[in-house]
Amino acid sequence: FAGCCTQVPRSGLRQSMLMLRCSSLLLLLQAAQGFKWMAHIKAPSIRNVLKSRAGSKFGDKKLVVITGTSSGLGLATTKALLRTEKYHVIGGVRNLEKMSVVAEEEGINLDHFTPVHLDLASYASVHRFVEELEKLRGDRPIDRLACNAAVYQPTLDYPKWTEDGHEQQHQINYFS
């Protein structure tokens, strides 16, 4: 064994270790840059949460955001949460007229449900939805989020594309 290992001079070893430490530090700093967006997140203070709950249209109810609330699992989830009377649901829907009809047919109390337009096939619509959501919630935190809306088109012979240039299922189901 002794013959197969070469010894590194001490000064060379120190220099190698120093270079390894410096390069590791640079890699960590570069990785940390990926989290810069988190600096814009405001954690709500207890005082602001209590104040916003008392004066908001949501009262003391927890705030829930659900996409795709006009049918299927999103509608069932919305109805189940509203039955508990503990939640105010903000529903992201592509067709507000359809949601209005569904809400009337299903007996959804619009005092505890707020439909907001959201077309996940358009990044511009997603941005408008987020802006509207920010206005609606004020200082209130979102207590629950259910990203439910999706499309599934296995029988199409060709891909559909969004206005943003992505394949429709990928943008709606994942990117947006």
TORPA-4810 file (N, C-alpha, C, O; in nm, 3 decimals):
<nodes>
NODE_1_0.080_-0.120_0.000_0.000_0.000_0.000_0.085_0.126_0.000_0.053_0.225_-0.067_F
NODE_2_0.192_0.122_0.075_0.271_0.243_0.094_0.327_0.293_-0.038_0.344_0.413_-0.054_A
NODE_3_0.356_0.205_-0.130_0.416_0.247_-0.256_0.317_0.307_-0.354_0.359_0.379_-0.445_G
NODE_4_0.187_0.279_-0.340_0.091_0.327_-0.440_0.037_0.466_-0.408_-0.027_0.526_-0.494_C
NODE_5_0.059_0.518_-0.292_0.008_0.650_-0.255_0.121_0.751_-0.261_0.231_0.726_-0.211_C
NODE_6_0.094_0.863_-0.322_0.196_0.967_-0.326_0.163_1.073_-0.223_0.046_1.102_-0.198_T
NODE_7_0.264_1.128_-0.165_0.242_1.231_-0.066_0.236_1.367_-0.132_0.315_1.398_-0.221_Q
NODE_8_0.141_1.450_-0.088_0.128_1.586_-0.137_0.200_1.675_-0.038_0.179_1.663_0.083_V
NODE_9_0.284_1.762_-0.086_0.352_1.853_0.008_0.250_1.933_0.086_0.142_1.965_0.036_P
NODE_10_0.285_1.967_0.212_0.192_2.038_0.300_0.142_2.169_0.239_0.023_2.199_0.249_R
NODE_11_0.228_2.245_0.178_0.187_2.373_0.121_0.087_2.351_0.006_-0.007_2.428_-0.010_S
NODE_12_0.108_2.248_-0.072_0.017_2.215_-0.182_-0.119_2.171_-0.129_-0.222_2.203_-0.187_G
NODE_13_-0.117_2.095_-0.019_-0.241_2.050_0.043_-0.319_2.168_0.098_-0.441_2.174_0.081_L
NODE_14_-0.251_2.261_0.164_-0.318_2.379_0.216_-0.379_2.462_0.104_-0.491_2.511_0.116_R
NODE_15_-0.304_2.476_-0.003_-0.355_2.554_-0.116_-0.477_2.486_-0.179_-0.574_2.553_-0.215_Q
NODE_16_-0.472_2.355_-0.191_-0.586_2.280_-0.246_-0.710_2.294_-0.157_-0.821_2.313_-0.207_S
NODE_17_-0.690_2.283_-0.027_-0.801_2.297_0.067_-0.861_2.438_0.062_-0.983_2.455_0.067_M
NODE_18_-0.774_2.538_0.052_-0.820_2.676_0.044_-0.902_2.697_-0.083_-1.007_2.762_-0.080_L
NODE_19_-0.853_2.643_-0.194_-0.927_2.656_-0.320_-1.062_2.583_-0.312_-1.162_2.632_-0.364_M
NODE_20_-1.064_2.466_-0.249_-1.188_2.391_-0.234_-1.288_2.469_-0.149_-1.406_2.477_-0.184_L
NODE_21_-1.242_2.527_-0.040_-1.330_2.606_0.046_-1.385_2.729_-0.028_-1.504_2.759_-0.019_R
NODE_22_-1.298_2.798_-0.101_-1.342_2.917_-0.175_-1.444_2.882_-0.283_-1.544_2.950_-0.299_C
NODE_23_-1.417_2.774_-0.356_-1.511_2.736_-0.462_-1.643_2.688_-0.402_-1.748_2.714_-0.461_S
NODE_24_-1.640_2.620_-0.288_-1.764_2.578_-0.221_-1.843_2.699_-0.176_-1.966_2.702_-0.190_S
NODE_25_-1.775_2.799_-0.122_-1.841_2.921_-0.079_-1.905_2.994_-0.197_-2.017_3.043_-0.186_L
NODE_26_-1.835_3.000_-0.309_-1.890_3.064_-0.427_-2.014_2.991_-0.478_-2.112_3.053_-0.519_L
NODE_27_-2.009_2.859_-0.476_-2.125_2.780_-0.519_-2.245_2.804_-0.427_-2.358_2.817_-0.474_L
NODE_28_-2.222_2.810_-0.297_-2.330_2.838_-0.202_-2.389_2.976_-0.225_-2.511_2.993_-0.220_L
NODE_29_-2.305_3.075_-0.248_-2.353_3.211_-0.273_-2.436_3.217_-0.401_-2.540_3.283_-0.406_L
NODE_30_-2.388_3.146_-0.504_-2.463_3.145_-0.629_-2.598_3.075_-0.611_-2.698_3.122_-0.665_Q
NODE_31_-2.602_2.966_-0.536_-2.728_2.896_-0.511_-2.824_2.984_-0.431_-2.945_2.980_-0.454_A
NODE_32_-2.771_3.063_-0.339_-2.855_3.151_-0.258_-2.922_3.258_-0.343_-3.029_3.307_-0.307_A
NODE_33_-2.861_3.296_-0.455_-2.920_3.396_-0.542_-3.055_3.349_-0.598_-3.141_3.431_-0.630_Q
NODE_34_-3.073_3.220_-0.609_-3.198_3.165_-0.659_-3.316_3.189_-0.566_-3.431_3.173_-0.606_G
NODE_35_-3.287_3.228_-0.441_-3.393_3.251_-0.344_-3.419_3.400_-0.320_-3.487_3.435_-0.223_F
NODE_36_-3.367_3.487_-0.405_-3.388_3.631_-0.389_-3.535_3.669_-0.387_-3.574_3.761_-0.316_K
NODE_37_-3.616_3.599_-0.465_-3.758_3.630_-0.474_-3.826_3.620_-0.338_-3.929_3.684_-0.316_W
NODE_38_-3.770_3.541_-0.247_-3.831_3.522_-0.117_-3.822_3.649_-0.031_-3.895_3.661_0.068_M
NODE_39_-3.734_3.742_-0.069_-3.721_3.866_0.008_-3.849_3.950_-0.002_-3.872_4.036_0.083_A
NODE_40_-3.931_3.926_-0.103_-4.053_4.004_-0.123_-4.173_3.948_-0.046_-4.280_4.008_-0.046_H
NODE_41_-4.155_3.834_0.018_-4.265_3.772_0.092_-4.277_3.841_0.227_-4.180_3.852_0.302_I
NODE_42_-4.397_3.887_0.257_-4.422_3.951_0.385_-4.495_3.853_0.475_-4.604_3.806_0.443_K
NODE_43_-4.434_3.821_0.588_-4.503_3.738_0.687_-4.600_3.828_0.762_-4.560_3.933_0.811_A
NODE_44_-4.726_3.788_0.772_-4.822_3.873_0.841_-4.796_3.876_0.991_-4.765_3.773_1.052_P
NODE_45_-4.809_3.993_1.050_-4.794_4.003_1.195_-4.926_3.962_1.259_-5.031_3.967_1.195_S
NODE_46_-4.920_3.921_1.383_-5.042_3.878_1.453_-5.141_3.994_1.461_-5.261_3.975_1.444_I
NODE_47_-5.089_4.113_1.488_-5.177_4.231_1.498_-5.250_4.255_1.366_-5.371_4.278_1.365_R
NODE_48_-5.176_4.249_1.253_-5.239_4.273_1.123_-5.340_4.164_1.087_-5.445_4.191_1.029_N
NODE_49_-5.308_4.040_1.123_-5.401_3.930_1.094_-5.530_3.949_1.172_-5.639_3.935_1.117_V
NODE_50_-5.518_3.980_1.301_-5.638_4.000_1.382_-5.719_4.119_1.331_-5.842_4.114_1.324_L
NODE_51_-5.649_4.228_1.297_-5.716_4.347_1.246_-5.785_4.316_1.113_-5.899_4.357_1.092_K
NODE_52_-5.717_4.245_1.023_-5.775_4.218_0.892_-5.891_4.120_0.902_-5.986_4.130_0.825_S
NODE_53_-5.884_4.026_0.995_-5.995_3.931_1.010_-6.118_3.999_1.065_-6.230_3.966_1.028_R
NODE_54_-6.097_4.093_1.154_-6.211_4.160_1.216_-6.282_4.251_1.116_-6.405_4.261_1.118_A
NODE_55_-6.206_4.319_1.029_-6.267_4.416_0.941_-6.290_4.370_0.800_-6.340_4.447_0.718_G
NODE_56_-6.257_4.248_0.767_-6.269_4.205_0.628_-6.404_4.141_0.601_-6.479_4.109_0.693_S
NODE_57_-6.433_4.124_0.473_-6.559_4.061_0.436_-6.558_3.912_0.469_-6.661_3.846_0.462_K
NODE_58_-6.439_3.860_0.504_-6.427_3.717_0.535_-6.455_3.690_0.683_-6.475_3.575_0.722_F
NODE_59_-6.457_3.795_0.765_-6.480_3.776_0.908_-6.371_3.691_0.968_-6.253_3.714_0.944_G
NODE_60_-6.410_3.592_1.048_-6.311_3.505_1.111_-6.292_3.375_1.035_-6.229_3.281_1.085_D
NODE_61_-6.347_3.368_0.915_-6.334_3.247_0.834_-6.193_3.234_0.777_-6.126_3.334_0.750_K
NODE_62_-6.149_3.111_0.758_-6.021_3.087_0.693_-6.038_3.109_0.544_-6.144_3.085_0.487_K
NODE_63_-5.932_3.156_0.482_-5.936_3.189_0.339_-5.877_3.074_0.258_-5.765_3.030_0.281_L
NODE_64_-5.956_3.026_0.161_-5.916_2.914_0.076_-5.923_2.959_-0.069_-6.017_3.026_-0.110_V
NODE_65_-5.822_2.921_-0.148_-5.822_2.946_-0.292_-5.825_2.811_-0.361_-5.741_2.725_-0.335_V
NODE_66_-5.922_2.793_-0.450_-5.935_2.668_-0.526_-5.950_2.703_-0.673_-6.032_2.788_-0.708_I
NODE_67_-5.873_2.639_-0.758_-5.889_2.658_-0.902_-5.983_2.549_-0.956_-5.988_2.438_-0.903_T
NODE_68_-6.057_2.584_-1.060_-6.147_2.488_-1.123_-6.268_2.455_-1.036_-6.302_2.338_-1.019_G
NODE_69_-6.333_2.558_-0.981_-6.445_2.534_-0.889_-6.581_2.520_-0.957_-6.681_2.499_-0.890_T
NODE_70_-6.585_2.533_-1.090_-6.716_2.529_-1.156_-6.765_2.388_-1.185_-6.880_2.371_-1.227_S
NODE_71_-6.682_2.286_-1.165_-6.727_2.149_-1.190_-6.633_2.049_-1.121_-6.526_2.085_-1.072_S
NODE_72_-6.676_1.926_-1.121_-6.593_1.815_-1.075_-6.546_1.826_-0.931_-6.620_1.868_-0.842_G
NODE_73_-6.422_1.786_-0.909_-6.365_1.782_-0.776_-6.354_1.921_-0.713_-6.371_1.936_-0.592_L
NODE_74_-6.326_2.021_-0.794_-6.318_2.158_-0.741_-6.451_2.205_-0.685_-6.456_2.268_-0.580_G
NODE_75_-6.559_2.175_-0.756_-6.693_2.211_-0.709_-6.727_2.133_-0.583_-6.779_2.190_-0.487_L
NODE_76_-6.700_2.004_-0.583_-6.729_1.921_-0.465_-6.651_1.969_-0.343_-6.705_1.973_-0.232_A
NODE_77_-6.525_2.004_-0.362_-6.442_2.053_-0.253_-6.495_2.187_-0.201_-6.502_2.209_-0.080_T
NODE_78_-6.532_2.274_-0.293_-6.588_2.404_-0.255_-6.714_2.385_-0.171_-6.728_2.447_-0.065_T
NODE_79_-6.805_2.302_-0.218_-6.929_2.279_-0.144_-6.903_2.219_-0.007_-6.967_2.259_0.091_K
NODE_80_-6.810_2.125_0.001_-6.779_2.062_0.130_-6.720_2.163_0.228_-6.757_2.163_0.346_A
NODE_81_-6.631_2.248_0.181_-6.571_2.348_0.269_-6.674_2.452_0.313_-6.675_2.492_0.430_L
NODE_82_-6.759_2.495_0.222_-6.861_2.594_0.256_-6.964_2.539_0.355_-7.018_2.613_0.437_L
NODE_83_-6.992_2.408_0.347_-7.087_2.347_0.440_-7.039_2.357_0.585_-7.121_2.366_0.677_R
NODE_84_-6.908_2.357_0.605_-6.854_2.365_0.742_-6.871_2.504_0.802_-6.865_2.521_0.924_T
NODE_85_-6.894_2.604_0.717_-6.908_2.743_0.758_-6.782_2.797_0.827_-6.790_2.894_0.902_E
NODE_86_-6.669_2.735_0.801_-6.542_2.781_0.858_-6.454_2.850_0.756_-6.350_2.907_0.790_K
NODE_87_-6.495_2.846_0.628_-6.408_2.893_0.521_-6.479_2.993_0.430_-6.600_2.987_0.409_Y
NODE_88_-6.399_3.084_0.375_-6.443_3.165_0.262_-6.359_3.116_0.145_-6.236_3.114_0.153_H
NODE_89_-6.424_3.077_0.036_-6.354_3.020_-0.080_-6.347_3.123_-0.191_-6.448_3.183_-0.229_V
NODE_90_-6.228_3.144_-0.243_-6.208_3.221_-0.364_-6.182_3.119_-0.474_-6.084_3.045_-0.470_I
NODE_91_-6.272_3.117_-0.572_-6.264_3.017_-0.678_-6.211_3.075_-0.807_-6.267_3.170_-0.861_G
NODE_92_-6.103_3.019_-0.856_-6.049_3.058_-0.986_-6.119_2.980_-1.095_-6.106_2.858_-1.102_G
NODE_93_-6.196_3.051_-1.181_-6.273_2.984_-1.286_-6.251_3.050_-1.421_-6.230_3.171_-1.430_V
NODE_94_-6.254_2.970_-1.525_-6.236_3.022_-1.661_-6.361_3.093_-1.711_-6.352_3.192_-1.784_R
NODE_95_-6.479_3.042_-1.673_-6.604_3.095_-1.724_-6.691_3.143_-1.607_-6.754_3.063_-1.539_N
NODE_96_-6.692_3.274_-1.584_-6.768_3.331_-1.472_-6.919_3.312_-1.488_-6.989_3.294_-1.389_L
NODE_97_-6.969_3.317_-1.611_-7.112_3.297_-1.634_-7.154_3.155_-1.595_-7.256_3.135_-1.530_E
NODE_98_-7.073_3.057_-1.636_-7.101_2.918_-1.599_-7.098_2.903_-1.447_-7.183_2.835_-1.389_K
NODE_99_-7.000_2.967_-1.382_-6.989_2.957_-1.236_-7.110_3.019_-1.169_-7.158_2.967_-1.068_M
NODE_100_-7.161_3.127_-1.225_-7.280_3.192_-1.170_-7.400_3.097_-1.174_-7.474_3.086_-1.077_S
NODE_101_-7.418_3.030_-1.287_-7.528_2.934_-1.302_-7.509_2.816_-1.206_-7.604_2.775_-1.139_V
NODE_102_-7.387_2.763_-1.200_-7.357_2.650_-1.111_-7.382_2.689_-0.965_-7.439_2.612_-0.889_V
NODE_103_-7.338_2.809_-0.927_-7.356_2.854_-0.788_-7.503_2.862_-0.754_-7.544_2.825_-0.643_A
NODE_104_-7.585_2.910_-0.847_-7.728_2.919_-0.823_-7.791_2.780_-0.813_-7.870_2.754_-0.723_E
NODE_105_-7.754_2.691_-0.907_-7.810_2.555_-0.907_-7.770_2.477_-0.782_-7.850_2.401_-0.728_E
NODE_106_-7.646_2.496_-0.738_-7.594_2.420_-0.624_-7.623_2.486_-0.490_-7.595_2.428_-0.385_E
NODE_107_-7.680_2.605_-0.493_-7.712_2.675_-0.369_-7.589_2.726_-0.295_-7.587_2.728_-0.172_G
NODE_108_-7.488_2.766_-0.369_-7.366_2.818_-0.307_-7.391_2.960_-0.257_-7.438_3.045_-0.332_I
NODE_109_-7.361_2.983_-0.131_-7.380_3.113_-0.068_-7.269_3.207_-0.115_-7.153_3.188_-0.078_N
NODE_110_-7.304_3.308_-0.195_-7.204_3.399_-0.250_-7.146_3.495_-0.146_-7.054_3.570_-0.176_L
NODE_111_-7.201_3.493_-0.024_-7.140_3.570_0.084_-7.011_3.502_0.131_-6.924_3.566_0.189_D
NODE_112_-7.000_3.371_0.105_-6.884_3.294_0.148_-6.802_3.238_0.031_-6.709_3.161_0.051_H
NODE_113_-6.840_3.279_-0.090_-6.771_3.230_-0.210_-6.752_3.347_-0.306_-6.847_3.419_-0.337_F
NODE_114_-6.629_3.365_-0.353_-6.599_3.473_-0.447_-6.537_3.413_-0.573_-6.422_3.368_-0.568_T
NODE_115_-6.610_3.410_-0.685_-6.549_3.361_-0.809_-6.463_3.471_-0.873_-6.502_3.588_-0.875_P
NODE_116_-6.348_3.432_-0.924_-6.255_3.524_-0.990_-6.211_3.459_-1.121_-6.180_3.340_-1.123_V
NODE_117_-6.208_3.537_-1.229_-6.169_3.483_-1.358_-6.023_3.435_-1.357_-5.934_3.504_-1.308_H
NODE_118_-6.002_3.316_-1.410_-5.868_3.258_-1.421_-5.865_3.162_-1.538_-5.931_3.058_-1.536_L
NODE_119_-5.787_3.196_-1.641_-5.765_3.107_-1.755_-5.620_3.063_-1.750_-5.530_3.141_-1.784_D
NODE_120_-5.596_2.940_-1.708_-5.459_2.892_-1.690_-5.384_2.875_-1.822_-5.264_2.850_-1.821_L
NODE_121_-5.454_2.887_-1.935_-5.389_2.880_-2.066_-5.329_3.015_-2.104_-5.276_3.029_-2.215_A
NODE_122_-5.336_3.113_-2.015_-5.283_3.246_-2.043_-5.209_3.299_-1.920_-5.269_3.316_-1.814_S
NODE_123_-5.080_3.324_-1.935_-5.003_3.380_-1.824_-5.056_3.519_-1.786_-5.051_3.556_-1.669_Y
NODE_124_-5.105_3.595_-1.883_-5.161_3.727_-1.853_-5.282_3.712_-1.761_-5.298_3.791_-1.668_A
NODE_125_-5.365_3.612_-1.785_-5.481_3.587_-1.699_-5.437_3.545_-1.560_-5.497_3.586_-1.460_S
NODE_126_-5.334_3.464_-1.552_-5.282_3.421_-1.422_-5.232_3.542_-1.342_-5.258_3.553_-1.222_V
NODE_127_-5.161_3.633_-1.409_-5.113_3.754_-1.342_-5.229_3.840_-1.294_-5.225_3.893_-1.183_H
NODE_128_-5.334_3.855_-1.376_-5.451_3.933_-1.334_-5.520_3.867_-1.215_-5.565_3.936_-1.123_R
NODE_129_-5.529_3.734_-1.217_-5.589_3.660_-1.105_-5.513_3.686_-0.976_-5.572_3.712_-0.871_F
NODE_130_-5.381_3.680_-0.984_-5.298_3.703_-0.865_-5.316_3.845_-0.813_-5.326_3.867_-0.692_V
NODE_131_-5.321_3.943_-0.904_-5.343_4.081_-0.863_-5.479_4.096_-0.795_-5.490_4.162_-0.691_E
NODE_132_-5.582_4.036_-0.851_-5.716_4.042_-0.792_-5.718_3.971_-0.656_-5.780_4.019_-0.561_E
NODE_133_-5.651_3.859_-0.648_-5.643_3.785_-0.522_-5.574_3.867_-0.414_-5.617_3.868_-0.299_L
NODE_134_-5.468_3.936_-0.452_-5.397_4.023_-0.356_-5.489_4.134_-0.305_-5.488_4.165_-0.186_E
NODE_135_-5.569_4.193_-0.394_-5.663_4.297_-0.353_-5.769_4.240_-0.259_-5.802_4.301_-0.157_K
NODE_136_-5.822_4.123_-0.293_-5.928_4.063_-0.213_-5.881_4.025_-0.073_-5.950_4.050_0.026_L
NODE_137_-5.764_3.966_-0.065_-5.721_3.913_0.064_-5.660_4.019_0.154_-5.657_4.002_0.276_R
NODE_138_-5.609_4.129_0.098_-5.548_4.233_0.180_-5.430_4.177_0.258_-5.337_4.122_0.199_G
NODE_139_-5.434_4.193_0.390_-5.328_4.140_0.476_-5.353_3.997_0.520_-5.271_3.937_0.590_D
NODE_140_-5.467_3.943_0.480_-5.503_3.808_0.523_-5.415_3.704_0.456_-5.389_3.713_0.336_R
NODE_141_-5.367_3.607_0.532_-5.293_3.497_0.469_-5.390_3.401_0.400_-5.507_3.391_0.439_P
NODE_142_-5.342_3.332_0.301_-5.421_3.226_0.238_-5.399_3.102_0.324_-5.286_3.055_0.339_I
NODE_143_-5.508_3.050_0.382_-5.495_2.937_0.473_-5.485_2.803_0.400_-5.420_2.711_0.448_D
NODE_144_-5.550_2.792_0.285_-5.546_2.668_0.207_-5.541_2.704_0.059_-5.598_2.804_0.017_R
NODE_145_-5.471_2.621_-0.019_-5.463_2.640_-0.164_-5.480_2.504_-0.230_-5.407_2.410_-0.200_L
NODE_146_-5.578_2.493_-0.319_-5.600_2.370_-0.394_-5.589_2.400_-0.542_-5.679_2.460_-0.601_A
NODE_147_-5.478_2.359_-0.602_-5.456_2.378_-0.746_-5.522_2.261_-0.817_-5.457_2.160_-0.846_C
NODE_148_-5.649_2.274_-0.845_-5.731_2.165_-0.893_-5.755_2.168_-1.045_-5.766_2.063_-1.107_N
NODE_149_-5.762_2.287_-1.105_-5.798_2.297_-1.247_-5.696_2.224_-1.334_-5.576_2.231_-1.311_A
NODE_150_-5.748_2.155_-1.434_-5.660_2.080_-1.524_-5.736_2.044_-1.651_-5.859_2.049_-1.656_A
NODE_151_-5.661_2.007_-1.753_-5.721_1.950_-1.874_-5.652_1.817_-1.902_-5.537_1.795_-1.867_V
NODE_152_-5.727_1.729_-1.967_-5.674_1.598_-2.006_-5.735_1.564_-2.140_-5.857_1.546_-2.151_Y
NODE_153_-5.651_1.554_-2.241_-5.702_1.533_-2.376_-5.623_1.419_-2.445_-5.549_1.445_-2.539_Q
NODE_154_-5.638_1.297_-2.398_-5.558_1.188_-2.453_-5.596_1.145_-2.594_-5.517_1.079_-2.662_P
NODE_155_-5.715_1.182_-2.640_-5.759_1.135_-2.772_-5.726_1.232_-2.885_-5.753_1.202_-3.001_T
NODE_156_-5.667_1.347_-2.853_-5.631_1.441_-2.960_-5.517_1.385_-3.043_-5.421_1.330_-2.991_L
NODE_157_-5.530_1.400_-3.175_-5.425_1.353_-3.266_-5.312_1.454_-3.281_-5.208_1.423_-3.339_D
NODE_158_-5.332_1.574_-3.229_-5.235_1.682_-3.245_-5.231_1.762_-3.116_-5.329_1.765_-3.042_Y
NODE_159_-5.121_1.826_-3.088_-5.114_1.907_-2.965_-5.183_2.041_-2.985_-5.182_2.097_-3.095_P
NODE_160_-5.242_2.093_-2.879_-5.298_2.228_-2.880_-5.196_2.318_-2.812_-5.127_2.277_-2.718_K
NODE_161_-5.185_2.442_-2.861_-5.086_2.536_-2.809_-5.156_2.656_-2.745_-5.262_2.698_-2.791_W
NODE_162_-5.097_2.710_-2.641_-5.153_2.828_-2.574_-5.102_2.953_-2.643_-5.012_2.947_-2.727_T
NODE_163_-5.160_3.067_-2.606_-5.114_3.195_-2.661_-4.971_3.226_-2.619_-4.904_3.309_-2.682_E
NODE_164_-4.923_3.159_-2.514_-4.787_3.180_-2.467_-4.686_3.087_-2.533_-4.566_3.093_-2.504_D
NODE_165_-4.735_2.998_-2.622_-4.646_2.912_-2.698_-4.613_2.779_-2.634_-4.518_2.712_-2.676_G
NODE_166_-4.690_2.738_-2.534_-4.666_2.609_-2.469_-4.777_2.511_-2.506_-4.888_2.551_-2.540_H
NODE_167_-4.744_2.384_-2.500_-4.846_2.283_-2.521_-4.950_2.300_-2.410_-4.915_2.315_-2.293_E
NODE_168_-5.078_2.297_-2.448_-5.187_2.335_-2.358_-5.189_2.257_-2.226_-5.201_2.317_-2.119_Q
NODE_169_-5.179_2.126_-2.233_-5.184_2.047_-2.109_-5.070_2.081_-2.015_-5.088_2.086_-1.893_Q
NODE_170_-4.951_2.104_-2.070_-4.837_2.138_-1.983_-4.858_2.274_-1.916_-4.834_2.287_-1.795_H
NODE_171_-4.901_2.374_-1.991_-4.918_2.505_-1.931_-5.031_2.504_-1.827_-5.013_2.557_-1.717_Q
NODE_172_-5.144_2.447_-1.860_-5.258_2.449_-1.769_-5.233_2.362_-1.646_-5.260_2.405_-1.533_I
NODE_173_-5.180_2.244_-1.666_-5.165_2.149_-1.555_-5.041_2.172_-1.470_-5.038_2.133_-1.354_N
NODE_174_-4.936_2.235_-1.527_-4.811_2.246_-1.453_-4.759_2.391_-1.443_-4.736_2.441_-1.333_Y
NODE_175_-4.739_2.456_-1.557_-4.670_2.584_-1.557_-4.749_2.695_-1.490_-4.694_2.773_-1.412_F
NODE_176_-4.878_2.704_-1.520_-4.959_2.813_-1.464_-4.994_2.787_-1.321_-5.061_2.869_-1.258_S
</nodes>
